[in-house]
Amino acid sequence: MTDIPWGSDEAKTFITNVGLITSTGKLGENIMAAEWTHHISYSPGMIAVCINKVNQATAVNIKETKQFGVSIAATDQNMIASIAGGSHGQDVDKMKVLKDLGYKFSKAKHIKPVMVDGAVLQIECKLIREIADVGSHTIFIGEALSITLNKDKQPLAYHGGKYFKLGENIQKPPEQELNKIKQLVEKYRR
């Protein structure tokens, strides 16, 4: 077994989005930045959020209420992402910090946690599964109850400890190469 430690050069090679995870419960309103926020099913719509076992406020709230919000951060939300990811909810009321800075949140339609205004995508989730035996993180799988897309925004990318805006589109191989690939796939089909 080999570790891929947080902050290592190996860990920094991955490119992810920034999920702003909102929750509420006995530890109060909370927001955290979850680098590992993944869309895992089209139908029904499902989201997996991987939360470090050290981040107790979000995990405790989700376990208690069985619900959470996922707001995919937009390129102009790097400050929110930095605050949400810069401390633990059991130590700092990050929601109050963000509200004092002028950031806005909206009441959700189907869950108690608020949603982050201005995000690219807002997904209200009902917890359907928790997987705790996967190393340093617990995976919370939520079924989408409501989805709101902001087509005027672009997602914030995270790589190597830095934020990025997606830029140059790298084209797929030319049609001739795609046809060659298709022929080879058919030739070696099992």
mmCIF file of the C-alpha atoms, coordinates in Angstrom:
data_MODEL
# 
_entry.id   MODEL 
# 
loop_
_atom_site.group_PDB 
_atom_site.id 
_atom_site.type_symbol 
_atom_site.label_atom_id 
_atom_site.label_alt_id 
_atom_site.label_comp_id 
_atom_site.label_asym_id 
_atom_site.label_entity_id 
_atom_site.label_seq_id 
_atom_site.pdbx_PDB_ins_code 
_atom_site.Cartn_x 
_atom_site.Cartn_y 
_atom_site.Cartn_z 
_atom_site.occupancy 
_atom_site.B_iso_or_equiv 
_atom_site.pdbx_formal_charge 
_atom_site.auth_seq_id 
_atom_site.auth_comp_id 
_atom_site.auth_asym_id 
_atom_site.auth_atom_id 
_atom_site.pdbx_PDB_model_num 
ATOM 1   C CA . MET A 1 1   ? 0.000   0.000  0.000   1.00 0.00 ? 1   MET A CA 1 
ATOM 2   C CA . THR A 1 2   ? 1.246   3.488  -0.880  1.00 0.00 ? 2   THR A CA 1 
ATOM 3   C CA . ASP A 1 3   ? -0.152  6.788  0.378   1.00 0.00 ? 3   ASP A CA 1 
ATOM 4   C CA . ILE A 1 4   ? -0.903  9.818  -1.764  1.00 0.00 ? 4   ILE A CA 1 
ATOM 5   C CA . PRO A 1 5   ? -0.494  12.469 0.954   1.00 0.00 ? 5   PRO A CA 1 
ATOM 6   C CA . TRP A 1 6   ? -2.402  15.746 0.988   1.00 0.00 ? 6   TRP A CA 1 
ATOM 7   C CA . GLY A 1 7   ? -0.329  18.489 -0.602  1.00 0.00 ? 7   GLY A CA 1 
ATOM 8   C CA . SER A 1 8   ? 2.107   16.064 -2.262  1.00 0.00 ? 8   SER A CA 1 
ATOM 9   C CA . ASP A 1 9   ? 3.176   16.525 -5.887  1.00 0.00 ? 9   ASP A CA 1 
ATOM 10  C CA . GLU A 1 10  ? 1.281   13.328 -6.719  1.00 0.00 ? 10  GLU A CA 1 
ATOM 11  C CA . ALA A 1 11  ? -1.947  14.591 -5.157  1.00 0.00 ? 11  ALA A CA 1 
ATOM 12  C CA . LYS A 1 12  ? -1.551  17.924 -6.948  1.00 0.00 ? 12  LYS A CA 1 
ATOM 13  C CA . THR A 1 13  ? -1.738  16.280 -10.396 1.00 0.00 ? 13  THR A CA 1 
ATOM 14  C CA . PHE A 1 14  ? -5.507  15.794 -10.101 1.00 0.00 ? 14  PHE A CA 1 
ATOM 15  C CA . ILE A 1 15  ? -7.879  18.415 -11.483 1.00 0.00 ? 15  ILE A CA 1 
ATOM 16  C CA . THR A 1 16  ? -11.222 18.855 -9.747  1.00 0.00 ? 16  THR A CA 1 
ATOM 17  C CA . ASN A 1 17  ? -14.096 21.248 -9.277  1.00 0.00 ? 17  ASN A CA 1 
ATOM 18  C CA . VAL A 1 18  ? -14.917 22.935 -5.976  1.00 0.00 ? 18  VAL A CA 1 
ATOM 19  C CA . GLY A 1 19  ? -18.115 21.780 -4.312  1.00 0.00 ? 19  GLY A CA 1 
ATOM 20  C CA . LEU A 1 20  ? -19.428 24.133 -1.644  1.00 0.00 ? 20  LEU A CA 1 
ATOM 21  C CA . ILE A 1 21  ? -21.226 21.776 0.729   1.00 0.00 ? 21  ILE A CA 1 
ATOM 22  C CA . THR A 1 22  ? -23.840 23.337 2.998   1.00 0.00 ? 22  THR A CA 1 
ATOM 23  C CA . SER A 1 23  ? -25.357 21.603 5.996   1.00 0.00 ? 23  SER A CA 1 
ATOM 24  C CA . THR A 1 24  ? -27.207 22.368 9.187   1.00 0.00 ? 24  THR A CA 1 
ATOM 25  C CA . GLY A 1 25  ? -27.803 20.462 12.392  1.00 0.00 ? 25  GLY A CA 1 
ATOM 26  C CA . LYS A 1 26  ? -26.737 20.409 16.009  1.00 0.00 ? 26  LYS A CA 1 
ATOM 27  C CA . LEU A 1 27  ? -23.441 22.059 15.066  1.00 0.00 ? 27  LEU A CA 1 
ATOM 28  C CA . GLY A 1 28  ? -25.321 24.895 13.337  1.00 0.00 ? 28  GLY A CA 1 
ATOM 29  C CA . GLU A 1 29  ? -25.178 26.101 9.744   1.00 0.00 ? 29  GLU A CA 1 
ATOM 30  C CA . ASN A 1 30  ? -21.964 25.130 8.012   1.00 0.00 ? 30  ASN A CA 1 
ATOM 31  C CA . ILE A 1 31  ? -20.223 25.349 4.670   1.00 0.00 ? 31  ILE A CA 1 
ATOM 32  C CA . MET A 1 32  ? -17.132 23.493 3.505   1.00 0.00 ? 32  MET A CA 1 
ATOM 33  C CA . ALA A 1 33  ? -15.204 23.280 0.252   1.00 0.00 ? 33  ALA A CA 1 
ATOM 34  C CA . ALA A 1 34  ? -15.086 19.694 -1.016  1.00 0.00 ? 34  ALA A CA 1 
ATOM 35  C CA . GLU A 1 35  ? -12.564 19.109 -3.757  1.00 0.00 ? 35  GLU A CA 1 
ATOM 36  C CA . TRP A 1 36  ? -13.954 15.599 -4.228  1.00 0.00 ? 36  TRP A CA 1 
ATOM 37  C CA . THR A 1 37  ? -17.517 16.311 -5.302  1.00 0.00 ? 37  THR A CA 1 
ATOM 38  C CA . HIS A 1 38  ? -18.619 13.951 -8.059  1.00 0.00 ? 38  HIS A CA 1 
ATOM 39  C CA . HIS A 1 39  ? -21.656 13.355 -10.236 1.00 0.00 ? 39  HIS A CA 1 
ATOM 40  C CA . ILE A 1 40  ? -22.061 9.558  -10.084 1.00 0.00 ? 40  ILE A CA 1 
ATOM 41  C CA . SER A 1 41  ? -25.476 8.741  -11.643 1.00 0.00 ? 41  SER A CA 1 
ATOM 42  C CA . TYR A 1 42  ? -27.628 10.229 -14.393 1.00 0.00 ? 42  TYR A CA 1 
ATOM 43  C CA . SER A 1 43  ? -30.863 8.546  -13.379 1.00 0.00 ? 43  SER A CA 1 
ATOM 44  C CA . PRO A 1 44  ? -31.586 9.044  -10.622 1.00 0.00 ? 44  PRO A CA 1 
ATOM 45  C CA . GLY A 1 45  ? -29.272 12.016 -10.307 1.00 0.00 ? 45  GLY A CA 1 
ATOM 46  C CA . MET A 1 46  ? -26.724 11.289 -7.577  1.00 0.00 ? 46  MET A CA 1 
ATOM 47  C CA . ILE A 1 47  ? -23.770 13.137 -6.124  1.00 0.00 ? 47  ILE A CA 1 
ATOM 48  C CA . ALA A 1 48  ? -20.901 11.724 -4.053  1.00 0.00 ? 48  ALA A CA 1 
ATOM 49  C CA . VAL A 1 49  ? -19.122 14.029 -1.633  1.00 0.00 ? 49  VAL A CA 1 
ATOM 50  C CA . CYS A 1 50  ? -15.911 12.824 -0.001  1.00 0.00 ? 50  CYS A CA 1 
ATOM 51  C CA . ILE A 1 51  ? -15.360 14.452 3.378   1.00 0.00 ? 51  ILE A CA 1 
ATOM 52  C CA . ASN A 1 52  ? -12.169 14.108 5.385   1.00 0.00 ? 52  ASN A CA 1 
ATOM 53  C CA . LYS A 1 53  ? -12.909 12.432 8.690   1.00 0.00 ? 53  LYS A CA 1 
ATOM 54  C CA . VAL A 1 54  ? -11.244 15.404 10.436  1.00 0.00 ? 54  VAL A CA 1 
ATOM 55  C CA . ASN A 1 55  ? -14.031 17.733 9.186   1.00 0.00 ? 55  ASN A CA 1 
ATOM 56  C CA . GLN A 1 56  ? -16.563 16.778 11.822  1.00 0.00 ? 56  GLN A CA 1 
ATOM 57  C CA . ALA A 1 57  ? -19.102 19.644 11.514  1.00 0.00 ? 57  ALA A CA 1 
ATOM 58  C CA . THR A 1 58  ? -20.270 18.793 7.999   1.00 0.00 ? 58  THR A CA 1 
ATOM 59  C CA . ALA A 1 59  ? -20.229 15.043 8.606   1.00 0.00 ? 59  ALA A CA 1 
ATOM 60  C CA . VAL A 1 60  ? -22.092 15.357 11.917  1.00 0.00 ? 60  VAL A CA 1 
ATOM 61  C CA . ASN A 1 61  ? -24.735 17.610 10.339  1.00 0.00 ? 61  ASN A CA 1 
ATOM 62  C CA . ILE A 1 62  ? -25.263 15.312 7.335   1.00 0.00 ? 62  ILE A CA 1 
ATOM 63  C CA . LYS A 1 63  ? -25.490 12.207 9.508   1.00 0.00 ? 63  LYS A CA 1 
ATOM 64  C CA . GLU A 1 64  ? -28.067 13.930 11.738  1.00 0.00 ? 64  GLU A CA 1 
ATOM 65  C CA . THR A 1 65  ? -30.325 15.496 9.084   1.00 0.00 ? 65  THR A CA 1 
ATOM 66  C CA . LYS A 1 66  ? -29.716 13.130 6.137   1.00 0.00 ? 66  LYS A CA 1 
ATOM 67  C CA . GLN A 1 67  ? -29.491 16.101 3.764   1.00 0.00 ? 67  GLN A CA 1 
ATOM 68  C CA . PHE A 1 68  ? -26.972 18.543 2.320   1.00 0.00 ? 68  PHE A CA 1 
ATOM 69  C CA . GLY A 1 69  ? -26.576 21.163 -0.383  1.00 0.00 ? 69  GLY A CA 1 
ATOM 70  C CA . VAL A 1 70  ? -24.004 21.073 -3.159  1.00 0.00 ? 70  VAL A CA 1 
ATOM 71  C CA . SER A 1 71  ? -23.164 24.333 -4.924  1.00 0.00 ? 71  SER A CA 1 
ATOM 72  C CA . ILE A 1 72  ? -20.504 24.003 -7.607  1.00 0.00 ? 72  ILE A CA 1 
ATOM 73  C CA . ALA A 1 73  ? -18.355 27.126 -7.229  1.00 0.00 ? 73  ALA A CA 1 
ATOM 74  C CA . ALA A 1 74  ? -18.151 29.567 -10.126 1.00 0.00 ? 74  ALA A CA 1 
ATOM 75  C CA . THR A 1 75  ? -14.925 31.232 -11.262 1.00 0.00 ? 75  THR A CA 1 
ATOM 76  C CA . ASP A 1 76  ? -15.826 34.384 -9.327  1.00 0.00 ? 76  ASP A CA 1 
ATOM 77  C CA . GLN A 1 77  ? -16.281 32.438 -6.071  1.00 0.00 ? 77  GLN A CA 1 
ATOM 78  C CA . ASN A 1 78  ? -12.642 31.726 -5.204  1.00 0.00 ? 78  ASN A CA 1 
ATOM 79  C CA . MET A 1 79  ? -12.997 33.800 -2.009  1.00 0.00 ? 79  MET A CA 1 
ATOM 80  C CA . ILE A 1 80  ? -15.992 31.748 -0.830  1.00 0.00 ? 80  ILE A CA 1 
ATOM 81  C CA . ALA A 1 81  ? -14.105 28.545 -1.652  1.00 0.00 ? 81  ALA A CA 1 
ATOM 82  C CA . SER A 1 82  ? -11.034 29.737 0.273   1.00 0.00 ? 82  SER A CA 1 
ATOM 83  C CA . ILE A 1 83  ? -13.064 30.631 3.364   1.00 0.00 ? 83  ILE A CA 1 
ATOM 84  C CA . ALA A 1 84  ? -15.177 27.457 3.202   1.00 0.00 ? 84  ALA A CA 1 
ATOM 85  C CA . GLY A 1 85  ? -12.044 25.329 2.843   1.00 0.00 ? 85  GLY A CA 1 
ATOM 86  C CA . GLY A 1 86  ? -9.723  27.280 5.118   1.00 0.00 ? 86  GLY A CA 1 
ATOM 87  C CA . SER A 1 87  ? -10.993 26.219 8.547   1.00 0.00 ? 87  SER A CA 1 
ATOM 88  C CA . HIS A 1 88  ? -13.203 23.683 10.290  1.00 0.00 ? 88  HIS A CA 1 
ATOM 89  C CA . GLY A 1 89  ? -16.847 24.354 11.121  1.00 0.00 ? 89  GLY A CA 1 
ATOM 90  C CA . GLN A 1 90  ? -16.455 23.191 14.697  1.00 0.00 ? 90  GLN A CA 1 
ATOM 91  C CA . ASP A 1 91  ? -13.873 25.989 15.210  1.00 0.00 ? 91  ASP A CA 1 
ATOM 92  C CA . VAL A 1 92  ? -15.237 28.854 13.074  1.00 0.00 ? 92  VAL A CA 1 
ATOM 93  C CA . ASP A 1 93  ? -18.736 29.950 12.027  1.00 0.00 ? 93  ASP A CA 1 
ATOM 94  C CA . LYS A 1 94  ? -17.825 30.234 8.352   1.00 0.00 ? 94  LYS A CA 1 
ATOM 95  C CA . MET A 1 95  ? -21.391 31.134 7.362   1.00 0.00 ? 95  MET A CA 1 
ATOM 96  C CA . LYS A 1 96  ? -21.250 34.266 9.541   1.00 0.00 ? 96  LYS A CA 1 
ATOM 97  C CA . VAL A 1 97  ? -17.833 35.164 8.098   1.00 0.00 ? 97  VAL A CA 1 
ATOM 98  C CA . LEU A 1 98  ? -19.226 34.896 4.557   1.00 0.00 ? 98  LEU A CA 1 
ATOM 99  C CA . LYS A 1 99  ? -22.422 36.814 5.380   1.00 0.00 ? 99  LYS A CA 1 
ATOM 100 C CA . ASP A 1 100 ? -20.378 39.609 7.019   1.00 0.00 ? 100 ASP A CA 1 
ATOM 101 C CA . LEU A 1 101 ? -18.364 39.804 3.779   1.00 0.00 ? 101 LEU A CA 1 
ATOM 102 C CA . GLY A 1 102 ? -21.603 40.269 1.820   1.00 0.00 ? 102 GLY A CA 1 
ATOM 103 C CA . TYR A 1 103 ? -22.049 36.808 0.319   1.00 0.00 ? 103 TYR A CA 1 
ATOM 104 C CA . LYS A 1 104 ? -25.641 35.675 -0.185  1.00 0.00 ? 104 LYS A CA 1 
ATOM 105 C CA . PHE A 1 105 ? -27.391 32.383 0.387   1.00 0.00 ? 105 PHE A CA 1 
ATOM 106 C CA . SER A 1 106 ? -30.889 31.268 -0.583  1.00 0.00 ? 106 SER A CA 1 
ATOM 107 C CA . LYS A 1 107 ? -33.421 29.077 1.142   1.00 0.00 ? 107 LYS A CA 1 
ATOM 108 C CA . ALA A 1 108 ? -33.584 25.660 -0.498  1.00 0.00 ? 108 ALA A CA 1 
ATOM 109 C CA . LYS A 1 109 ? -36.838 24.169 -1.806  1.00 0.00 ? 109 LYS A CA 1 
ATOM 110 C CA . HIS A 1 110 ? -36.554 20.664 -0.321  1.00 0.00 ? 110 HIS A CA 1 
ATOM 111 C CA . ILE A 1 111 ? -33.814 20.704 2.333   1.00 0.00 ? 111 ILE A CA 1 
ATOM 112 C CA . LYS A 1 112 ? -32.976 22.793 5.396   1.00 0.00 ? 112 LYS A CA 1 
ATOM 113 C CA . PRO A 1 113 ? -29.414 23.859 4.448   1.00 0.00 ? 113 PRO A CA 1 
ATOM 114 C CA . VAL A 1 114 ? -29.169 27.033 2.383   1.00 0.00 ? 114 VAL A CA 1 
ATOM 115 C CA . MET A 1 115 ? -27.713 27.149 -1.130  1.00 0.00 ? 115 MET A CA 1 
ATOM 116 C CA . VAL A 1 116 ? -24.870 29.418 -2.287  1.00 0.00 ? 116 VAL A CA 1 
ATOM 117 C CA . ASP A 1 117 ? -26.086 32.232 -4.549  1.00 0.00 ? 117 ASP A CA 1 
ATOM 118 C CA . GLY A 1 118 ? -24.155 32.710 -7.792  1.00 0.00 ? 118 GLY A CA 1 
ATOM 119 C CA . ALA A 1 119 ? -22.897 29.128 -8.031  1.00 0.00 ? 119 ALA A CA 1 
ATOM 120 C CA . VAL A 1 120 ? -22.753 27.394 -11.415 1.00 0.00 ? 120 VAL A CA 1 
ATOM 121 C CA . LEU A 1 121 ? -24.912 24.541 -10.178 1.00 0.00 ? 121 LEU A CA 1 
ATOM 122 C CA . GLN A 1 122 ? -27.000 24.052 -7.042  1.00 0.00 ? 122 GLN A CA 1 
ATOM 123 C CA . ILE A 1 123 ? -28.105 20.549 -6.057  1.00 0.00 ? 123 ILE A CA 1 
ATOM 124 C CA . GLU A 1 124 ? -30.288 19.816 -3.047  1.00 0.00 ? 124 GLU A CA 1 
ATOM 125 C CA . CYS A 1 125 ? -29.454 16.297 -1.835  1.00 0.00 ? 125 CYS A CA 1 
ATOM 126 C CA . LYS A 1 126 ? -31.080 13.666 0.336   1.00 0.00 ? 126 LYS A CA 1 
ATOM 127 C CA . LEU A 1 127 ? -28.518 11.304 1.881   1.00 0.00 ? 127 LEU A CA 1 
ATOM 128 C CA . ILE A 1 128 ? -29.035 7.760  0.627   1.00 0.00 ? 128 ILE A CA 1 
ATOM 129 C CA . ARG A 1 129 ? -25.737 6.129  1.610   1.00 0.00 ? 129 ARG A CA 1 
ATOM 130 C CA . GLU A 1 130 ? -22.677 6.690  3.756   1.00 0.00 ? 130 GLU A CA 1 
ATOM 131 C CA . ILE A 1 131 ? -19.460 4.764  3.125   1.00 0.00 ? 131 ILE A CA 1 
ATOM 132 C CA . ALA A 1 132 ? -17.028 5.181  6.010   1.00 0.00 ? 132 ALA A CA 1 
ATOM 133 C CA . ASP A 1 133 ? -14.463 2.460  5.373   1.00 0.00 ? 133 ASP A CA 1 
ATOM 134 C CA . VAL A 1 134 ? -12.553 4.087  2.507   1.00 0.00 ? 134 VAL A CA 1 
ATOM 135 C CA . GLY A 1 135 ? -9.413  5.471  4.110   1.00 0.00 ? 135 GLY A CA 1 
ATOM 136 C CA . SER A 1 136 ? -9.094  9.096  5.179   1.00 0.00 ? 136 SER A CA 1 
ATOM 137 C CA . HIS A 1 137 ? -12.521 10.179 3.906   1.00 0.00 ? 137 HIS A CA 1 
ATOM 138 C CA . THR A 1 138 ? -16.175 9.268  4.319   1.00 0.00 ? 138 THR A CA 1 
ATOM 139 C CA . ILE A 1 139 ? -18.246 9.202  1.143   1.00 0.00 ? 139 ILE A CA 1 
ATOM 140 C CA . PHE A 1 140 ? -21.735 10.653 1.404   1.00 0.00 ? 140 PHE A CA 1 
ATOM 141 C CA . ILE A 1 141 ? -23.984 9.797  -1.538  1.00 0.00 ? 141 ILE A CA 1 
ATOM 142 C CA . GLY A 1 142 ? -26.940 12.073 -2.076  1.00 0.00 ? 142 GLY A CA 1 
ATOM 143 C CA . GLU A 1 143 ? -29.892 11.779 -4.406  1.00 0.00 ? 143 GLU A CA 1 
ATOM 144 C CA . ALA A 1 144 ? -30.722 15.029 -6.187  1.00 0.00 ? 144 ALA A CA 1 
ATOM 145 C CA . LEU A 1 145 ? -34.075 16.478 -5.096  1.00 0.00 ? 145 LEU A CA 1 
ATOM 146 C CA . SER A 1 146 ? -33.727 19.759 -6.984  1.00 0.00 ? 146 SER A CA 1 
ATOM 147 C CA . ILE A 1 147 ? -31.186 21.158 -9.439  1.00 0.00 ? 147 ILE A CA 1 
ATOM 148 C CA . THR A 1 148 ? -30.634 24.756 -10.538 1.00 0.00 ? 148 THR A CA 1 
ATOM 149 C CA . LEU A 1 149 ? -28.165 25.559 -13.333 1.00 0.00 ? 149 LEU A CA 1 
ATOM 150 C CA . ASN A 1 150 ? -26.683 29.017 -13.900 1.00 0.00 ? 150 ASN A CA 1 
ATOM 151 C CA . LYS A 1 151 ? -25.716 28.957 -17.596 1.00 0.00 ? 151 LYS A CA 1 
ATOM 152 C CA . ASP A 1 152 ? -24.060 32.383 -17.337 1.00 0.00 ? 152 ASP A CA 1 
ATOM 153 C CA . LYS A 1 153 ? -21.288 31.070 -15.081 1.00 0.00 ? 153 LYS A CA 1 
ATOM 154 C CA . GLN A 1 154 ? -18.297 28.741 -15.522 1.00 0.00 ? 154 GLN A CA 1 
ATOM 155 C CA . PRO A 1 155 ? -17.072 26.252 -12.910 1.00 0.00 ? 155 PRO A CA 1 
ATOM 156 C CA . LEU A 1 156 ? -14.022 26.990 -10.824 1.00 0.00 ? 156 LEU A CA 1 
ATOM 157 C CA . ALA A 1 157 ? -11.288 24.396 -11.398 1.00 0.00 ? 157 ALA A CA 1 
ATOM 158 C CA . TYR A 1 158 ? -8.821  23.356 -8.700  1.00 0.00 ? 158 TYR A CA 1 
ATOM 159 C CA . HIS A 1 159 ? -5.360  21.971 -9.456  1.00 0.00 ? 159 HIS A CA 1 
ATOM 160 C CA . GLY A 1 160 ? -2.091  21.919 -7.552  1.00 0.00 ? 160 GLY A CA 1 
ATOM 161 C CA . GLY A 1 161 ? -3.494  23.972 -4.673  1.00 0.00 ? 161 GLY A CA 1 
ATOM 162 C CA . LYS A 1 162 ? -4.560  26.784 -7.035  1.00 0.00 ? 162 LYS A CA 1 
ATOM 163 C CA . TYR A 1 163 ? -7.798  27.900 -8.675  1.00 0.00 ? 163 TYR A CA 1 
ATOM 164 C CA . PHE A 1 164 ? -8.225  28.089 -12.445 1.00 0.00 ? 164 PHE A CA 1 
ATOM 165 C CA . LYS A 1 165 ? -10.698 29.162 -15.076 1.00 0.00 ? 165 LYS A CA 1 
ATOM 166 C CA . LEU A 1 166 ? -11.052 26.662 -17.896 1.00 0.00 ? 166 LEU A CA 1 
ATOM 167 C CA . GLY A 1 167 ? -9.406  27.991 -21.017 1.00 0.00 ? 167 GLY A CA 1 
ATOM 168 C CA . GLU A 1 168 ? -8.290  26.488 -24.279 1.00 0.00 ? 168 GLU A CA 1 
ATOM 169 C CA . ASN A 1 169 ? -10.415 23.675 -25.649 1.00 0.00 ? 169 ASN A CA 1 
ATOM 170 C CA . ILE A 1 170 ? -8.294  20.745 -26.793 1.00 0.00 ? 170 ILE A CA 1 
ATOM 171 C CA . GLN A 1 171 ? -10.003 19.111 -29.730 1.00 0.00 ? 171 GLN A CA 1 
ATOM 172 C CA . LYS A 1 172 ? -10.721 15.422 -29.981 1.00 0.00 ? 172 LYS A CA 1 
ATOM 173 C CA . PRO A 1 173 ? -8.694  13.533 -32.586 1.00 0.00 ? 173 PRO A CA 1 
ATOM 174 C CA . PRO A 1 174 ? -9.611  14.269 -36.240 1.00 0.00 ? 174 PRO A CA 1 
ATOM 175 C CA . GLU A 1 175 ? -12.422 12.261 -37.845 1.00 0.00 ? 175 GLU A CA 1 
ATOM 176 C CA . GLN A 1 176 ? -9.920  10.084 -39.736 1.00 0.00 ? 176 GLN A CA 1 
ATOM 177 C CA . GLU A 1 177 ? -8.226  9.061  -36.462 1.00 0.00 ? 177 GLU A CA 1 
ATOM 178 C CA . LEU A 1 178 ? -11.575 8.480  -34.751 1.00 0.00 ? 178 LEU A CA 1 
ATOM 179 C CA . ASN A 1 179 ? -12.599 6.166  -37.607 1.00 0.00 ? 179 ASN A CA 1 
ATOM 180 C CA . LYS A 1 180 ? -9.303  4.273  -37.290 1.00 0.00 ? 180 LYS A CA 1 
ATOM 181 C CA . ILE A 1 181 ? -9.881  3.892  -33.533 1.00 0.00 ? 181 ILE A CA 1 
ATOM 182 C CA . LYS A 1 182 ? -13.428 2.660  -34.167 1.00 0.00 ? 182 LYS A CA 1 
ATOM 183 C CA . GLN A 1 183 ? -12.158 0.045  -36.654 1.00 0.00 ? 183 GLN A CA 1 
ATOM 184 C CA . LEU A 1 184 ? -9.525  -1.204 -34.203 1.00 0.00 ? 184 LEU A CA 1 
ATOM 185 C CA . VAL A 1 185 ? -12.079 -1.391 -31.400 1.00 0.00 ? 185 VAL A CA 1 
ATOM 186 C CA . GLU A 1 186 ? -14.322 -3.510 -33.631 1.00 0.00 ? 186 GLU A CA 1 
ATOM 187 C CA . LYS A 1 187 ? -11.384 -5.682 -34.688 1.00 0.00 ? 187 LYS A CA 1 
ATOM 188 C CA . TYR A 1 188 ? -10.521 -6.456 -31.056 1.00 0.00 ? 188 TYR A CA 1 
ATOM 189 C CA . ARG A 1 189 ? -14.037 -6.652 -29.627 1.00 0.00 ? 189 ARG A CA 1 
ATOM 190 C CA . ARG A 1 190 ? -14.401 -9.642 -27.277 1.00 0.00 ? 190 ARG A CA 1 
# 
